[in-house]
Structures are given as C-alpha cells and as structure tokens.
C-alpha cells in the first residue's frame, strides 16, 4: 500500500459517495487507475464496505448508551447469537477489564433500554452509561502518511 492508496482510503472514509472523477483529480491519477486501486483494496480486504451514517435521533432513537456486560466464556456463543439478533445493538465488542463485553445501543426510550438490560442480565452483571452528548463522532481510522 502506497501513499496514493492511503489518500484514496482517506477520501472514501470522509465521503463514500465521492466520484471517481473527483478522486482522480485529488490523486492526480486517471479515473480507471483510481477504480483499479479501489478494486484491489476491496479484494485485499482493506476496504470492507460502504455505509451511510444516519442520525439516530432523527429516526426516533433518543437514548444512546454503552452497556458493559460480564459474560462467562461458556455463555459467549449464546450471547453473541442473541446480540446479533437485536437491532438496537449497534456495536458489541469483547474487551479486557472488569467486564468482558461492551455494547453500544440505541433505544427510543429509557423504558425500552431498561427492558433490554433486564434481558441482558441473564448473561451476567451489567453497568450502563447513557450518552448526553458526543463531541467526536464516528470517523475513519488514520490510514497513515499520504503525500500526493
């Protein structure tokens, strides 16, 4: 991966709908050359998908929270299956520390969140934090030096 690949990744992370023509202008390549690089980055698994970023509040999800959960190793497979089926679970990661899992969830009310936490507690102890505000939103990772 060279600096041009890194620049293409940065551009796509900023706006996945950017045109090949615009990327070509910004990287000083032809559109077919940019397209070939993107195809290769996809084949290599560096680019894994393209996603729309939506505002949960505007879809009626007024409660954003992080839930820590302590799941015993023998229950992880069952828990993962449960989490994957729950549309309100935005992210779920296995972590180090006092709790074994952290989940990012979105609900329309605290009552719905409370009911969900009640269901989670069959897997283990929970600790929940409701988000008041987010000052650094979702963003892409730093792809490294990109001198174009």
DSSP file (Angstrom, degrees, kcal/mol; ACC not computed):
  #  RESIDUE AA STRUCTURE BP1 BP2  ACC     N-H-->O    O-->H-N    N-H-->O    O-->H-N    TCO  KAPPA ALPHA  PHI   PSI    X-CA   Y-CA   Z-CA
    1    1 A X              0   0    0      0, 0.0     2,-0.2     0, 0.0     0, 0.0   0.000 360.0 360.0 360.0 129.8    0.0    0.0    0.0
    2    2 A X     >  -     0   0    0      1,-0.0     4,-2.1   144,-0.0     5,-0.2  -0.459 360.0 -87.1-110.0-175.4    1.4    3.3   -1.0
    3    3 A X  H  > S+     0   0    0      1,-0.2     4,-2.1     2,-0.2     5,-0.1   0.828 125.4  54.9 -62.8 -33.2    0.6    7.0   -0.2
    4    4 A X  H  > S+     0   0    0      2,-0.2     4,-2.6     1,-0.2    -1,-0.2   0.921 106.9  50.1 -68.5 -42.5   -1.9    7.2   -3.0
    5    5 A X  H  > S+     0   0    0      1,-0.2     4,-2.5     2,-0.2    -2,-0.2   0.929 111.1  50.2 -57.6 -44.4   -3.8    4.2   -1.7
    6    6 A X  H  X S+     0   0    0     -4,-2.1     4,-2.4     1,-0.2    -1,-0.2   0.885 109.9  50.0 -62.6 -38.8   -3.8    5.8    1.8
    7    7 A X  H  X S+     0   0    0     -4,-2.1     4,-2.6     2,-0.2    -1,-0.2   0.909 109.7  50.8 -66.6 -41.7   -5.2    9.0    0.2
    8    8 A X  H  X S+     0   0    0     -4,-2.6     4,-2.5     2,-0.2    -2,-0.2   0.921 110.1  50.4 -60.7 -43.9   -7.9    7.1   -1.5
    9    9 A X  H  X S+     0   0    0     -4,-2.5     4,-2.4     1,-0.2    -2,-0.2   0.928 110.4  49.8 -59.8 -45.5   -8.9    5.5    1.7
   10   10 A X  H  X S+     0   0    0     -4,-2.4     4,-1.9     1,-0.2    -2,-0.2   0.927 111.2  49.0 -59.8 -45.3   -9.0    8.8    3.5
   11   11 A X  H  X S+     0   0    0     -4,-2.6     4,-2.0     1,-0.2    -1,-0.2   0.917 112.6  47.3 -61.3 -43.8  -11.2   10.3    0.8
   12   12 A X  H  < S+     0   0    0     -4,-2.5    -1,-0.2     1,-0.2    -2,-0.2   0.857 110.0  52.5 -68.0 -34.8  -13.6    7.3    0.9
   13   13 A X  H  < S+     0   0    0     -4,-2.4     3,-0.3    -5,-0.2    -1,-0.2   0.850 111.6  47.2 -69.0 -32.4  -13.8    7.5    4.7
   14   14 A X  H  < S+     0   0    0     -4,-1.9     2,-0.2     1,-0.3    -2,-0.2   0.860 138.2   0.0 -73.9 -35.9  -14.7   11.2    4.5
   15   15 A X    ><  -     0   0    0     -4,-2.0     3,-1.8    -5,-0.2    -1,-0.3  -0.730  57.4-168.8-158.1  99.6  -17.3   10.6    1.8
   16   16 A X  T 3  S+     0   0    0      1,-0.3    -4,-0.1    -3,-0.3    -3,-0.1   0.621  90.4  60.3 -68.0 -11.0  -18.0    7.1    0.4
   17   17 A X  T 3  S+     0   0    0     -5,-0.1    -1,-0.3     2,-0.0    -5,-0.1   0.312  72.9 132.1 -98.6   8.5  -20.1    8.7   -2.4
   18   18 A X    <   -     0   0    0     -3,-1.8     2,-0.1    -7,-0.2    -3,-0.0  -0.320  61.2-113.2 -59.2 140.8  -17.2   10.7   -3.8
   19   19 A X     >  -     0   0    0      1,-0.1     4,-2.3     4,-0.0     5,-0.2  -0.386  11.3-123.0 -77.5 155.0  -16.9   10.3   -7.5
   20   20 A X  H  > S+     0   0    0      1,-0.2     4,-2.8     2,-0.2     5,-0.2   0.881 114.2  57.1 -60.2 -37.6  -14.1    8.5   -9.3
   21   21 A X  H  > S+     0   0    0      2,-0.2     4,-2.1     1,-0.2    -1,-0.2   0.923 107.6  45.9 -60.7 -45.5  -13.5   11.7  -11.2
   22   22 A X  H  > S+     0   0    0      2,-0.2     4,-2.2     1,-0.2    -1,-0.2   0.913 113.7  48.8 -65.7 -42.2  -13.1   13.8   -8.1
   23   23 A X  H  X S+     0   0    0     -4,-2.3     4,-1.7     1,-0.2     6,-0.2   0.901 109.4  53.3 -63.3 -39.1  -10.8   11.2   -6.5
   24   24 A X  H  X>S+     0   0    0     -4,-2.8     5,-1.6     1,-0.2     4,-1.1   0.911 109.5  48.5 -61.3 -42.2   -8.8   11.1   -9.8
   25   25 A X  H  <5S+     0   0    0     -4,-2.1    -1,-0.2     1,-0.2    -2,-0.2   0.898 113.2  47.1 -64.2 -40.0   -8.4   14.9   -9.6
   26   26 A X  H  <5S+     0   0    0     -4,-2.2    -1,-0.2     1,-0.2    -2,-0.2   0.723 120.2  37.7 -76.4 -21.0   -7.3   14.8   -6.0
   27   27 A X  H  <5S-     0   0    0     -4,-1.7    -1,-0.2     2,-0.2    -2,-0.2   0.443 104.6-123.1-108.1  -2.5   -4.8   11.9   -6.5
   28   28 A X  T  <5S+     0   0    0     -4,-1.1     2,-0.2     1,-0.2    -3,-0.2   0.843  73.7 117.1  62.2  34.7   -3.5   13.1   -9.9
   29   29 A X  S   <S-     0   0    0     -5,-1.6    -1,-0.2    -6,-0.2    -2,-0.2  -0.743  71.4 -96.4-119.6 171.6   -4.5    9.7  -11.5
   30   30 A X     >  -     0   0    0     -2,-0.2     4,-2.1    -3,-0.1     5,-0.2  -0.504  36.3-111.7 -80.6 159.7   -7.0    8.7  -14.2
   31   31 A X  H  > S+     0   0    0      1,-0.2     4,-2.7     2,-0.2     5,-0.2   0.913 119.0  51.9 -58.6 -44.2  -10.4    7.5  -13.1
   32   32 A X  H  > S+     0   0    0      1,-0.2     4,-2.4     2,-0.2    -1,-0.2   0.873 108.5  51.7 -61.8 -34.1   -9.7    3.9  -14.3
   33   33 A X  H  > S+     0   0    0      2,-0.2     4,-2.0     1,-0.2    -1,-0.2   0.907 111.2  46.7 -67.7 -40.5   -6.5    3.9  -12.3
   34   34 A X  H  X S+     0   0    0     -4,-2.1     4,-2.6     2,-0.2    -2,-0.2   0.930 112.0  51.3 -64.6 -44.6   -8.4    5.0   -9.2
   35   35 A X  H  X S+     0   0    0     -4,-2.7     4,-2.6     1,-0.2    -2,-0.2   0.906 109.1  50.5 -59.1 -43.1  -11.0    2.4   -9.9
   36   36 A X  H  X S+     0   0    0     -4,-2.4     4,-2.2     1,-0.2    -1,-0.2   0.894 110.4  49.6 -63.5 -39.5   -8.4   -0.3  -10.2
   37   37 A X  H  X S+     0   0    0     -4,-2.0     4,-2.6     2,-0.2    -2,-0.2   0.917 111.2  48.8 -65.5 -42.5   -6.8    0.7   -6.9
   38   38 A X  H  X S+     0   0    0     -4,-2.6     4,-2.3     2,-0.2    -2,-0.2   0.926 110.1  51.9 -63.3 -43.6  -10.2    0.6   -5.1
   39   39 A X  H  X S+     0   0    0     -4,-2.6     4,-2.6     1,-0.2    -1,-0.2   0.919 111.6  47.1 -57.7 -44.2  -10.9   -2.8   -6.6
   40   40 A X  H  X S+     0   0    0     -4,-2.2     4,-2.5     2,-0.2     6,-0.2   0.910 110.2  51.8 -65.5 -42.1   -7.6   -4.1   -5.3
   41   41 A X  H  <>S+     0   0    0     -4,-2.6     5,-2.0     1,-0.2     6,-1.7   0.860 112.3  47.4 -63.4 -34.3   -8.2   -2.5   -1.8
   42   42 A X  H ><5S+     0   0    0     -4,-2.3     3,-1.4     4,-0.2    -2,-0.2   0.926 111.4  49.6 -69.7 -45.9  -11.5   -4.3   -1.7
   43   43 A X  H 3<5S+     0   0    0     -4,-2.6    -2,-0.2     1,-0.3    -1,-0.2   0.875 109.7  52.2 -60.6 -37.4  -10.1   -7.7   -2.9
   44   44 A X  T 3<5S-     0   0    0     -4,-2.5    -1,-0.3    -5,-0.2    -2,-0.2   0.511 115.2-117.7 -78.7  -3.5   -7.3   -7.4   -0.2
   45   45 A X  T < 5S+     0   0    0     -3,-1.4    -3,-0.2     2,-0.3     3,-0.1   0.628  84.5 116.7  78.2  12.9  -10.0   -6.8    2.5
   46   46 A X  S   <S+     0   0    0     -5,-2.0     2,-0.7     1,-0.2    -4,-0.2   0.921  78.6  43.4 -77.3 -46.2   -8.7   -3.3    3.3
   47   47 A X  S    S+     0   0    0     -6,-1.7    -2,-0.3    -9,-0.2    -1,-0.2  -0.903  71.2 173.0 -95.9 118.2  -12.0   -1.7    2.2
   48   48 A X        -     0   0    0     -2,-0.7     2,-0.3     1,-0.3    -1,-0.1   0.506  54.6 -34.2-107.7  -6.3  -14.7   -3.9    3.6
   49   49 A X        -     0   0    0      2,-0.0     2,-0.4     0, 0.0    -1,-0.3  -0.959  50.1-106.7 168.5 175.7  -17.8   -1.9    2.8
   50   50 A X        -     0   0    0     -2,-0.3     2,-0.4    -3,-0.1   -37,-0.0  -0.996  35.4-174.0-131.4 133.8  -19.6    1.4    2.3
   51   51 A X        -     0   0    0     -2,-0.4     2,-0.4     2,-0.0   -35,-0.2  -0.962  24.9-127.8-136.0 145.5  -22.1    2.7    4.8
   52   52 A X        -     0   0    0     -2,-0.4     2,-0.6   -36,-0.1    -2,-0.0  -0.749  24.4-139.6 -84.4 137.2  -24.5    5.6    5.2
   53   53 A X        -     0   0    0     -2,-0.4     2,-0.3    85,-0.0    -2,-0.0  -0.891  27.4-172.6 -98.4 120.0  -24.1    7.5    8.5
   54   54 A X        -     0   0    0     -2,-0.6     2,-0.8     5,-0.0     3,-0.1  -0.781  29.4-114.9-115.1 158.0  -27.5    8.3    9.9
   55   55 A X    >>  -     0   0    0     -2,-0.3     3,-0.7     1,-0.2     4,-0.6  -0.812  20.8-158.8 -90.2 108.4  -28.7   10.4   12.8
   56   56 A X  G >4>S+     0   0    0     -2,-0.8     5,-2.7     1,-0.2     3,-1.1   0.852  89.7  60.5 -57.6 -34.9  -30.4    8.0   15.3
   57   57 A X  G >45S+     0   0    0      1,-0.3     3,-1.6     3,-0.2    -1,-0.2   0.892 100.7  53.3 -59.6 -39.9  -32.3   10.9   16.9
   58   58 A X  G <45S+     0   0    0     -3,-0.7    -1,-0.3     1,-0.3    -2,-0.2   0.636 107.1  53.2 -73.5 -12.2  -34.0   11.7   13.6
   59   59 A X  G <<5S-     0   0    0     -3,-1.1    -1,-0.3    -4,-0.6    -2,-0.2   0.296 128.1 -97.4-100.2   7.1  -35.1    8.1   13.4
   60   60 A X  T < 5S+     0   0    0     -3,-1.6     2,-1.1     1,-0.2    -3,-0.2   0.503  84.6 129.5  93.9   4.8  -36.6    8.2   16.9
   61   61 A X      < +     0   0    0     -5,-2.7    47,-0.3     1,-0.2    -1,-0.2  -0.752  21.2 162.6 -94.5  92.3  -33.8    6.7   18.9
   62   62 A X        +     0   0    0     -2,-1.1     2,-0.6    46,-0.1    46,-0.2   0.575  55.5  68.9 -88.7 -11.0  -33.4    9.3   21.6
   63   63 A X  E     +A  107   0A   0     44,-2.9    44,-2.8    -3,-0.1     2,-0.5  -0.939  56.0 177.6-116.3 114.8  -31.4    7.1   24.0
   64   64 A X  E     +A  106   0A   0     -2,-0.6    67,-3.2    67,-0.4     2,-0.3  -0.958  17.8 166.9-111.1 132.0  -27.8    6.2   23.1
   65   65 A X  E     -AB 105 130A   0     40,-2.3    40,-2.8    -2,-0.5     2,-0.5  -0.962  35.0-136.1-145.5 159.0  -26.0    4.1   25.7
   66   66 A X  E     -AB 104 129A   0     63,-2.9    63,-2.6    -2,-0.3     2,-0.5  -0.981  23.4-163.9-114.7 128.7  -22.9    2.0   26.4
   67   67 A X  E     -AB 103 128A   0     36,-2.6    36,-2.4    -2,-0.5     2,-0.4  -0.960   6.5-155.4-117.7 122.9  -23.6   -1.2   28.3
   68   68 A X  E     -AB 102 127A   0     59,-3.5    59,-1.9    -2,-0.5     2,-0.4  -0.773  18.7-175.8 -89.6 141.0  -20.8   -3.2   30.0
   69   69 A X  E     -AB 101 126A   0     32,-2.2    32,-2.3    -2,-0.4    31,-0.8  -0.999  23.9-143.1-142.6 135.4  -21.6   -6.9   30.5
   70   70 A X        -     0   0    0     55,-2.4     2,-0.5    -2,-0.4    55,-0.4  -0.859  26.7-178.6-101.0 104.7  -19.7   -9.7   32.2
   71   71 A X        -     0   0    0     -2,-0.8    53,-0.1    53,-0.1     2,-0.1  -0.884  26.1-125.1-106.4 130.5  -20.3  -12.8   30.1
   72   72 A X    >>  -     0   0    0     51,-0.6     3,-2.1    -2,-0.5     4,-0.6  -0.455  26.7-115.2 -69.7 145.4  -18.8  -16.1   31.2
   73   73 A X  G >4 S+     0   0    0      1,-0.3     3,-1.1     2,-0.2     4,-0.4   0.845 115.4  55.7 -51.6 -38.6  -16.7  -17.8   28.5
   74   74 A X  G 34 S+     0   0    0      1,-0.2    -1,-0.3     2,-0.1     4,-0.2   0.679 109.0  48.6 -70.9 -15.0  -19.1  -20.8   28.2
   75   75 A X  G <> S+     0   0    0     -3,-2.1     4,-2.6     1,-0.1    -1,-0.2   0.454  83.4  94.7-100.3  -2.7  -22.0  -18.4   27.5
   76   76 A X  H <X S+     0   0    0     -3,-1.1     4,-3.3    -4,-0.6     5,-0.2   0.901  81.9  51.0 -61.1 -44.6  -20.3  -16.3   24.8
   77   77 A X  H  > S+     0   0    0     -4,-0.4     4,-2.0     1,-0.2    -1,-0.2   0.926 114.0  44.7 -60.1 -45.0  -21.7  -18.2   21.8
   78   78 A X  H  > S+     0   0    0     -4,-0.2     4,-2.0     2,-0.2    -1,-0.2   0.901 115.0  49.2 -65.2 -41.0  -25.2  -17.9   23.1
   79   79 A X  H  X S+     0   0    0     -4,-2.6     4,-3.0     2,-0.2     5,-0.2   0.937 109.1  51.3 -64.3 -46.6  -24.7  -14.3   23.9
   80   80 A X  H  X S+     0   0    0     -4,-3.3     4,-2.5     1,-0.2    -1,-0.2   0.909 109.6  50.5 -58.0 -42.7  -23.2  -13.4   20.5
   81   81 A X  H  X S+     0   0    0     -4,-2.0     4,-1.1    -5,-0.2    -1,-0.2   0.910 112.4  47.5 -61.0 -41.9  -26.2  -15.0   18.8
   82   82 A X  H >X S+     0   0    0     -4,-2.0     4,-0.7     1,-0.2     3,-0.5   0.940 112.2  48.6 -63.5 -48.3  -28.6  -13.0   21.0
   83   83 A X  H >< S+     0   0    0     -4,-3.0     3,-0.9     1,-0.2     6,-0.3   0.879 107.8  54.9 -62.0 -39.6  -26.7   -9.7   20.4
   84   84 A X  H 3< S+     0   0    0     -4,-2.5    -1,-0.2     1,-0.2    -2,-0.2   0.800 106.9  51.6 -65.0 -28.3  -26.7  -10.3   16.6
   85   85 A X  H << S+     0   0    0     -4,-1.1     2,-0.8    -3,-0.5    -1,-0.2   0.624  90.4  89.7 -82.7 -13.7  -30.4  -10.7   16.6
   86   86 A X    X<  -     0   0    0     -3,-0.9     3,-1.6    -4,-0.7    -1,-0.0  -0.759  60.0-163.2 -91.0 111.0  -31.1   -7.4   18.5
   87   87 A X  T 3  S+     0   0    0     -2,-0.8    -1,-0.2     1,-0.3    -4,-0.0   0.731  87.1  64.5 -66.2 -21.0  -31.4   -4.5   16.0
   88   88 A X  T 3  S+     0   0    0     17,-0.1    18,-1.8     2,-0.0     2,-0.8   0.639  79.6  93.9 -77.2 -12.7  -30.8   -2.0   18.8
   89   89 A X  E <   +C  105   0A   0     -3,-1.6    16,-0.2    -6,-0.3     3,-0.1  -0.726  48.9 175.4 -82.6 111.7  -27.3   -3.3   19.3
   90   90 A X  E     +     0   0A   0     14,-2.8     2,-0.3    -2,-0.8    15,-0.2   0.830  68.1   1.6 -85.3 -35.7  -25.1   -1.0   17.2
   91   91 A X  E     -C  104   0A   0     13,-1.6    13,-2.0     2,-0.0     2,-0.3  -0.987  57.6-171.8-149.2 151.1  -21.8   -2.5   18.2
   92   92 A X  E     +C  103   0A   0     -2,-0.3     2,-0.4    11,-0.2    11,-0.2  -0.922  13.0 178.4-147.9 121.1  -20.6   -5.3   20.5
   93   93 A X  E     -C  102   0A   0      9,-2.7     9,-2.3    -2,-0.3     2,-0.5  -0.964  29.3-130.0-128.8 141.6  -17.0   -5.9   21.4
   94   94 A X  E     +C  101   0A   0     -2,-0.4     7,-0.3     7,-0.2     2,-0.2  -0.779  43.3 177.4 -83.6 128.4  -15.2   -8.3   23.6
   95   95 A X        -     0   0    0      5,-2.3     2,-0.2    -2,-0.5     0, 0.0  -0.782  29.5-108.9-132.0 169.2  -12.9   -6.3   25.9
   96   96 A X  S    S+     0   0    0     -2,-0.2     3,-0.3     2,-0.0     2,-0.3  -0.544  71.7  51.5 -91.3 165.3  -10.4   -6.6   28.7
   97   97 A X  S    S-     0   0    0     -2,-0.2    -2,-0.0     1,-0.2     0, 0.0  -0.703 108.3 -25.9 112.5-161.3  -11.1   -5.4   32.2
   98   98 A X  S    S+     0   0    0     -2,-0.3     2,-0.3     2,-0.0    -1,-0.2   0.841 128.2  45.6 -62.2 -35.7  -13.8   -5.8   34.8
   99   99 A X        -     0   0    0     -3,-0.3   -29,-0.2     1,-0.1    -4,-0.1  -0.803  69.5-149.3-109.4 152.2  -16.4   -6.6   32.1
  100  100 A X  S    S+     0   0    0    -31,-0.8    -5,-2.3    -2,-0.3     2,-0.3   0.660  78.5  38.6 -94.2 -16.9  -15.9   -8.9   29.2
  101  101 A X  E     -AC  69  94A   0    -32,-2.3   -32,-2.2    -7,-0.3     2,-0.4  -0.958  55.3-166.1-133.2 149.9  -18.2   -7.1   26.7
  102  102 A X  E     -AC  68  93A   0     -9,-2.3    -9,-2.7    -2,-0.3     2,-0.4  -0.996  14.5-169.5-132.5 134.3  -19.1   -3.5   25.8
  103  103 A X  E     -AC  67  92A   0    -36,-2.4   -36,-2.6    -2,-0.4     2,-0.5  -0.956  16.7-149.8-124.9 139.2  -22.2   -2.7   23.7
  104  104 A X  E     +AC  66  91A   0    -13,-2.0   -14,-2.8    -2,-0.4   -13,-1.6  -0.946  31.1 176.9-103.3 125.0  -23.3    0.5   22.0
  105  105 A X  E     -AC  65  89A   0    -40,-2.8   -40,-2.3    -2,-0.5     2,-0.4  -0.892  22.3-153.7-130.9 157.6  -27.1    0.5   21.8
  106  106 A X  E     +A   64   0A   0    -18,-1.8     2,-0.3    -2,-0.3   -42,-0.2  -0.999  19.0 169.3-133.4 131.8  -29.8    2.9   20.7
  107  107 A X  E     -A   63   0A   0    -44,-2.8   -44,-2.9    -2,-0.4   -45,-0.1  -0.941  39.3-129.3-137.7 159.0  -33.4    3.0   22.0
  108  108 A X  S    S+     0   0    0     -2,-0.3     2,-0.3   -47,-0.3   -46,-0.1   0.706  91.2  12.9 -81.7 -19.3  -36.4    5.3   21.7
  109  109 A X  S  > S-     0   0    0    -46,-0.1     4,-1.9     1,-0.1    -1,-0.1  -0.980  70.9-115.1-151.4 162.7  -36.9    5.4   25.4
  110  110 A X  H  > S+     0   0    0     -2,-0.3     4,-2.7     1,-0.2     5,-0.2   0.801 115.1  61.5 -68.8 -27.4  -35.4    4.6   28.8
  111  111 A X  H  > S+     0   0    0      2,-0.2     4,-2.1     1,-0.2    -1,-0.2   0.925 105.3  45.9 -63.5 -43.4  -38.2    2.1   29.4
  112  112 A X  H  > S+     0   0    0      2,-0.2     4,-2.2     1,-0.2    -2,-0.2   0.904 112.8  50.7 -65.6 -40.5  -37.1    0.1   26.3
  113  113 A X  H  X S+     0   0    0     -4,-1.9     4,-2.6     1,-0.2    -2,-0.2   0.922 109.4  51.2 -60.9 -43.9  -33.4    0.4   27.4
  114  114 A X  H  X S+     0   0    0     -4,-2.7     4,-2.1     1,-0.2    -2,-0.2   0.898 109.3  49.8 -61.8 -41.8  -34.4   -0.9   30.9
  115  115 A X  H  X S+     0   0    0     -4,-2.1     4,-1.7     2,-0.2    -1,-0.2   0.900 111.0  50.0 -63.5 -40.1  -36.3   -3.9   29.4
  116  116 A X  H  X S+     0   0    0     -4,-2.2     4,-2.4     2,-0.2    -2,-0.2   0.919 108.8  51.3 -64.2 -43.9  -33.2   -4.7   27.3
  117  117 A X  H  X S+     0   0    0     -4,-2.6     4,-1.9     1,-0.2    -1,-0.2   0.894 106.2  56.1 -60.6 -39.5  -30.9   -4.5   30.2
  118  118 A X  H  < S+     0   0    0     -4,-2.1     4,-0.2     1,-0.2    -1,-0.2   0.896 109.0  46.3 -58.4 -40.9  -33.3   -6.9   32.1
  119  119 A X  H >< S+     0   0    0     -4,-1.7     3,-1.2     1,-0.2    -2,-0.2   0.881 110.1  54.2 -68.1 -38.5  -32.9   -9.4   29.3
  120  120 A X  H >X S+     0   0    0     -4,-2.4     3,-2.8     1,-0.2     4,-0.6   0.833  92.2  72.6 -64.5 -32.0  -29.1   -8.9   29.2
  121  121 A X  T 3< S+     0   0    0     -4,-1.9    -1,-0.2     1,-0.3    -2,-0.2   0.636  80.3  72.1 -65.5 -11.9  -28.8   -9.7   32.9
  122  122 A X  T <4 S+     0   0    0     -3,-1.2    -1,-0.3    -4,-0.2    -2,-0.2   0.706 101.0  47.7 -70.2 -17.5  -29.5  -13.4   32.2
  123  123 A X  T <4 S-     0   0    0     -3,-2.8   -51,-0.6     1,-0.3     2,-0.3   0.652 127.3 -72.4 -94.1 -18.3  -26.0  -13.4   30.7
  124  124 A X  S  < S-     0   0    0     -4,-0.6    -1,-0.3   -53,-0.1   -53,-0.1  -0.937  71.7 -23.7 153.5-176.0  -24.3  -11.6   33.6
  125  125 A X        -     0   0    0    -55,-0.4   -55,-2.4    -2,-0.3     2,-0.3  -0.354  56.9-159.8 -66.8 140.4  -23.7   -8.4   35.5
  126  126 A X  E     -B   69   0A   0    -57,-0.2     2,-0.3    -2,-0.1   -57,-0.2  -0.843  17.6-170.0-121.9 159.5  -24.3   -5.1   33.6
  127  127 A X  E     -B   68   0A   0    -59,-1.9   -59,-3.5    -2,-0.3     2,-0.4  -0.941  18.0-160.3-145.7 126.5  -23.2   -1.5   34.0
  128  128 A X  E     -B   67   0A   0     -2,-0.3     2,-0.4   -61,-0.2   -61,-0.2  -0.874  13.2-171.5-119.3 141.6  -24.8    1.1   31.8
  129  129 A X  E     -B   66   0A   0    -63,-2.6   -63,-2.9    -2,-0.4     2,-0.4  -0.992  15.4-148.0-128.6 123.2  -23.9    4.7   30.8
  130  130 A X  E     -B   65   0A   0     -2,-0.4     2,-0.4   -65,-0.2   -65,-0.3  -0.758  22.0-123.0 -90.4 134.7  -26.3    6.9   28.9
  131  131 A X        -     0   0    0    -67,-3.2   -67,-0.4    -2,-0.4     3,-0.1  -0.627  26.0-178.7 -80.6 128.0  -24.7    9.3   26.4
  132  132 A X  S    S-     0   0    0     -2,-0.4     2,-0.3     1,-0.4    -1,-0.2   0.841  70.8 -14.2 -88.2 -42.9  -25.6   13.0   27.0
  133  133 A X        -     0   0    0      0, 0.0     2,-0.5     0, 0.0    -1,-0.4  -0.987  55.3-138.1-157.3 158.8  -23.6   14.3   24.0
  134  134 A X        +     0   0    0     -2,-0.3     3,-0.2     1,-0.1    -3,-0.0  -0.981  16.8 175.5-125.6 119.6  -20.9   13.2   21.5
  135  135 A X  S    S+     0   0    0     -2,-0.5     2,-0.5     1,-0.3    -1,-0.1   0.709  78.5  41.6 -98.1 -23.4  -18.1   15.7   20.7
  136  136 A X  S    S-     0   0    0      3,-0.0    -1,-0.3     0, 0.0     3,-0.1  -0.945  83.5-163.2-123.5 108.2  -16.1   13.4   18.4
  137  137 A X        -     0   0    0     -2,-0.5    -2,-0.0     1,-0.2     2,-0.0  -0.081  38.7 -54.4 -83.4-177.1  -18.3   11.4   16.2
  138  138 A X        +     0   0    0      1,-0.0     2,-0.3     0, 0.0    -1,-0.2  -0.331  67.9 162.6 -58.1 135.2  -17.7    8.3   14.2
  139  139 A X        -     0   0    0     -3,-0.1  -125,-0.1    -2,-0.0    -3,-0.0  -0.970  37.6 -94.0-150.3 163.5  -14.8    8.7   11.9
  140  140 A X        -     0   0    0     -2,-0.3     2,-0.1     1,-0.1  -130,-0.0  -0.244  45.0 -97.4 -75.4 167.0  -12.4    6.5    9.9
  141  141 A X        -     0   0    0      1,-0.1     2,-0.6     2,-0.0    -1,-0.1  -0.470  43.9 -94.5 -80.7 156.9   -9.0    5.3   11.1
  142  142 A X        -     0   0    0      1,-0.2     3,-0.1    -2,-0.1    -1,-0.1  -0.626  32.1-160.2 -71.6 117.5   -5.8    7.1   10.2
  143  143 A X        -     0   0    0     -2,-0.6    -1,-0.2     1,-0.3     2,-0.2   0.472  42.4-112.3 -81.0  -1.4   -4.6    5.3    7.1
  144  144 A X        -     0   0    0   -138,-0.1    -1,-0.3     2,-0.1     2,-0.0  -0.486  65.1  -5.6 101.0-173.3   -1.1    6.6    7.6
  145  145 A X        -     0   0    0     -2,-0.2     2,-0.3    -3,-0.1  -139,-0.2  -0.283  56.6-177.5 -62.1 136.0    1.1    9.1    5.6
  146  146 A X        +     0   0    0   -140,-0.1     2,-0.8  -139,-0.1    -1,-0.1  -0.761   7.0 171.4-138.6  88.4   -0.4   10.2    2.4
  147  147 A X              0   0    0     -2,-0.3  -144,-0.1     1,-0.1  -143,-0.1  -0.875 360.0 360.0-101.5 109.1    1.7   12.5    0.3
  148  148 A X              0   0    0     -2,-0.8    -1,-0.1  -145,-0.1  -144,-0.0   0.354 360.0 360.0-118.4 360.0    0.1   13.0   -3.1
